């Protein structure tokens, strides 16, 4: 599956060094990858949580919903100011408290929908930061036997959103295109994802194309593949290079400076590794691993040239929040 096209770039460890390092801790033997994580960005001020939503809009970050250590689904919603490094609580999400929803921004508005509140959801809500109000818009279409979904995947191209995959009691393979309008927007079904049914897939957008992959398939296999989506192409979905030997589901995926990034995720356990995708060369390069504790179901977004990453769960529910510069040299304790 295109494995020969994959070129994983990393610094090699000399054979003589291997003998010296064999007795060191695992955290001591990671090669010196490029990328710097730093913690001084202002931890999330809401309740610690996993399975939340996060996105960037109008030079602010937003985090909300999810599941807390009190075994409670949440609907609170917070705005992050990256210049002042503080959080402000905003109007509660307009729908029911839920986990495993999707979120995206189009223009000056944000949209949040799907997820699980004890039932699978297909409703969508528009958030206007200028008025701090939520308005219900047209719900995601359902098919026979489907009432909604969790663990779906979304991305935005050319002021249209795309939502698909996920789980509704069965694994999904379909995708829908959303066009916002003054009357609530319209949904149209598009060509289904060619990688098969799955939940917890990841997506990022580069140069007018989307890249979707990873996730857990309906056969229970955690995937390492990647597919390019081109809405104007004769081949809508095209398979690209696998992240060979590094499968995962529910990873954070973001875009920055014409590169895509996959952070963490779940194989049999949660992971901390970080990978950069170059769409021109169709290659993967490993970056500095996340320096906080490993976790499942975190959130992430890019804002003003910085990748932000945090919350999640690993035994405990977490509220820490980190910044990452993938082009900087790693620095300890910053």
C-alpha positions in Angstrom: 0.0 0.0 0.0 2.5 2.6 -1.3 4.9 1.7 1.4 7.8 2.1 -1.0 6.9 5.8 -1.4 7.3 6.4 2.3 10.5 8.0 3.5 10.6 8.4 7.2 13.3 11.0 8.0 15.1 10.8 11.3 18.6 11.2 12.6 20.4 7.9 12.8 22.1 6.6 16.0 25.7 5.4 15.4 26.3 1.8 16.2 28.9 2.7 18.8 26.3 5.0 20.5 23.8 2.2 20.7 26.1 0.1 23.0 26.6 3.1 25.2 22.9 4.0 25.4 21.5 0.5 25.8 21.3 0.9 29.5 19.7 4.3 29.5 16.0 5.0 30.1 13.7 5.1 27.0 13.3 8.9 27.5 17.1 9.4 27.2 17.6 7.6 23.8 15.3 9.6 21.5 17.3 11.2 18.7 17.5 14.9 18.6 14.5 15.6 16.4 13.6 19.1 15.4 10.7 20.9 17.2 10.3 22.6 20.6 7.5 22.1 23.1 6.9 24.7 25.8 4.4 24.7 28.6 4.2 28.4 29.5 1.1 29.2 27.4 -1.6 29.2 30.2 -3.2 25.9 31.2 -6.9 25.4 30.3 -9.0 27.0 33.0 -12.1 24.9 32.6 -12.8 21.5 34.2 -10.1 18.9 33.2 -11.5 16.8 30.4 -11.1 14.4 27.4 -13.0 14.0 24.2 -13.5 17.7 23.8 -13.5 19.9 20.7 -11.0 22.6 19.9 -10.5 25.0 17.0 -9.1 28.5 16.1 -11.2 31.4 14.9 -10.4 35.2 14.5 -7.0 34.9 16.3 -8.5 33.1 19.3 -8.6 29.5 20.3 -11.7 27.7 21.6 -12.2 24.6 23.7 -15.4 23.1 25.0 -17.7 20.1 25.5 -16.2 16.7 26.4 -16.2 14.3 29.3 -14.9 15.1 32.8 -13.5 13.1 35.7 -16.9 13.4 37.4 -18.2 11.1 34.7 -20.2 14.1 33.4 -20.7 15.2 29.8 -20.0 18.9 29.4 -21.3 21.8 27.3 -19.2 24.7 28.6 -17.2 26.7 26.1 -14.0 28.7 26.5 -12.0 31.3 24.5 -8.2 31.4 24.6 -6.3 34.7 24.2 -2.8 33.7 23.0 -1.3 37.2 23.5 -2.4 37.5 27.1 -2.4 33.7 27.7 -5.7 33.6 29.6 -9.0 31.9 29.1 -12.5 33.4 29.2 -15.7 31.4 29.6 -18.2 32.1 26.8 -21.9 31.1 26.3 -22.6 27.4 26.8 -22.9 25.3 23.7 -26.4 25.5 22.3 -27.0 21.7 22.1 -26.9 19.0 24.7 -23.8 18.2 26.7 -21.8 15.7 24.8 -18.4 14.1 23.9 -16.7 13.1 20.7 -18.2 16.0 18.6 -16.6 17.7 15.6 -15.9 21.4 15.1 -14.8 23.7 12.3 -14.6 27.4 11.4 -15.9 29.0 8.1 -15.4 32.7 7.7 -16.1 34.5 11.0 -18.3 31.7 12.4 -17.7 28.3 14.0 -19.8 25.1 13.8 -20.1 22.3 16.3 -22.1 19.1 15.9 -22.5 15.3 16.0 -21.1 13.5 19.1 -22.6 11.4 21.8 -24.8 12.5 24.7 -26.2 9.0 25.6 -27.5 8.9 22.0 -25.7 9.5 18.7 -26.2 13.1 17.6 -26.5 14.7 14.1 -27.4 18.3 15.1 -25.2 21.2 14.3 -24.9 24.6 15.9 -23.3 27.9 14.6 -21.3 30.1 17.0 -20.9 33.8 16.4 -18.1 35.2 18.5 -19.3 38.8 17.8 -22.6 38.2 19.6 -21.5 35.2 21.8 -24.6 33.3 20.6 -25.3 29.8 19.3 -27.9 29.2 16.6 -29.0 25.8 15.4 -28.4 25.1 11.7 -29.3 22.3 9.4 -28.4 18.9 10.9 -26.1 16.4 9.2 -28.2 14.1 7.1 -28.9 10.6 8.3 -29.3 7.4 6.4 -31.5 4.4 7.1 -30.8 3.1 10.6 -28.6 6.0 11.5 -29.6 8.8 13.9 -26.2 10.6 14.2 -22.6 9.7 14.9 -19.6 10.1 17.2 -15.8 10.0 16.3 -16.5 11.7 13.0 -13.9 13.6 10.9 -14.2 17.1 9.5 -12.2 19.6 7.4 -12.9 22.9 5.5 -12.0 23.7 1.9 -13.1 26.8 0.0 -15.6 28.0 2.6 -17.3 24.6 2.6 -17.1 22.0 5.4 -16.8 18.2 5.0 -18.0 15.8 7.6 -17.9 12.0 7.5 -16.8 8.7 8.8 -17.4 7.9 12.5 -19.5 5.5 14.5 -23.3 5.2 15.0 -23.5 1.6 16.3 -21.8 0.8 12.9 -18.7 2.2 11.4 -19.3 4.8 8.7 -17.6 5.5 5.3 -19.8 8.3 3.9 -18.9 12.0 3.6 -21.1 15.1 3.3 -20.4 18.7 2.1 -21.8 21.6 4.1 -22.4 25.1 2.6 -23.4 27.8 5.2 -26.4 30.0 4.2 -28.5 32.6 6.0 -31.2 30.0 6.3 -29.2 27.3 8.1 -27.0 25.8 5.4 -27.2 22.8 3.0 -25.7 19.4 3.1 -24.9 17.3 0.0 -23.5 13.8 0.0 -20.2 13.4 -1.9 -18.0 10.5 -3.0 -17.5 8.1 0.0 -14.0 7.8 1.5 -12.1 5.0 -0.4 -10.1 3.8 2.6 -13.0 1.9 4.1 -15.2 2.3 7.2 -13.6 3.8 10.2 -13.9 6.0 13.3 -11.4 8.4 14.9 -9.7 9.3 11.6 -7.6 12.5 11.3 -7.7 15.3 8.7 -5.6 18.4 7.8 -5.8 20.8 4.9 -2.8 21.9 2.7 -2.8 24.0 -0.5 -6.4 23.5 -1.3 -6.6 19.8 -0.7 -7.5 17.8 2.4 -5.7 14.8 3.8 -7.6 12.1 5.7 -6.3 8.9 7.3 -5.6 6.8 10.3 -8.4 5.8 12.6 -9.8 2.4 13.6 -11.5 0.3 10.9 -14.6 -1.8 11.3 -12.3 -4.9 11.4 -10.7 -3.5 14.6 -7.4 -2.7 12.8 -5.8 0.7 13.6 -4.7 2.3 10.4 -1.5 4.0 9.1 -2.8 5.2 5.7 -3.4 8.6 4.2 -5.6 9.8 1.4 -5.7 13.1 -0.5 -9.2 14.7 -1.1 -9.4 17.0 -4.1 -13.0 18.3 -4.7 -12.2 19.5 -8.2 -10.2 16.5 -9.3 -11.2 13.7 -11.6 -10.0 11.3 -8.8 -11.6 12.7 -5.7 -9.7 10.5 -3.3 -6.1 9.5 -4.0 -4.0 7.3 -1.7 -0.7 8.9 -0.5 2.2 7.6 1.6 1.5 5.5 4.7 3.0 6.5 8.0 4.5 3.0 7.9 4.7 1.1 11.2 3.1 3.9 13.1 -0.7 3.4 13.0 -3.1 5.3 15.3 -6.6 6.5 15.9 -8.0 9.7 17.5 -4.8 11.6 16.8 -4.7 15.4 16.7 -4.1 16.7 13.2 -3.3 20.3 12.3 -1.7 22.3 9.4 1.1 24.9 9.6 3.3 26.5 7.0 2.2 24.1 4.2 2.9 21.0 6.2 0.5 18.6 8.0 1.1 17.3 11.6 -0.1 14.2 13.4 0.3 14.3 17.2 -0.2 11.4 19.5 -3.2 9.1 19.1 -4.1 5.6 20.3 -2.7 2.3 19.1 -3.1 -0.2 21.9 -2.1 2.6 24.3 -1.8 6.3 23.8 1.3 7.8 22.2 3.4 11.0 22.3 5.2 11.0 18.9 4.8 13.8 16.4 5.0 13.5 12.6 5.2 16.1 9.8 3.8 15.4 6.4 5.2 17.1 3.2 2.6 17.0 0.4 5.1 17.9 -2.3 7.5 15.1 -1.5 4.8 12.8 -0.1 7.0 12.0 2.9 6.8 11.8 6.7 9.4 13.3 9.0 9.5 12.6 12.8 9.6 15.6 15.0 10.2 16.1 18.8 7.8 14.0 20.8 5.3 15.7 23.1 7.0 16.5 26.4 3.9 16.3 28.6 2.4 13.0 29.8 1.0 10.8 27.1 -2.8 10.9 26.7 -5.8 9.9 24.7 -8.5 12.1 23.3 -6.7 15.5 23.5 -7.5 18.6 21.3 -5.2 20.8 19.2 -5.3 23.7 16.8 -2.9 26.2 15.2 -2.9 29.9 16.0 -0.5 32.7 14.9 2.2 30.2 13.8 2.0 28.0 17.0 0.5 24.5 17.4 -1.5 24.3 20.6 -2.2 20.9 22.3 -3.7 19.8 25.5 -6.5 18.3 27.7 -7.2 14.6 27.3 -7.0 11.6 29.6 -4.6 9.0 30.8 -6.0 7.6 33.9 -6.6 11.1 35.2 -8.4 13.8 33.1 -6.0 16.6 32.2 -6.2 20.4 31.8 -2.6 21.2 30.8 -2.0 23.2 27.6 1.2 23.4 25.5 2.7 25.2 22.6 4.8 23.6 19.8 7.1 25.2 17.2 8.0 22.4 14.8 10.9 24.3 13.2 12.7 25.3 16.4 15.5 23.4 18.2 14.2 21.6 21.3 14.9 23.3 24.6 14.4 21.7 28.0 12.3 23.2 30.8 10.8 26.2 28.9 
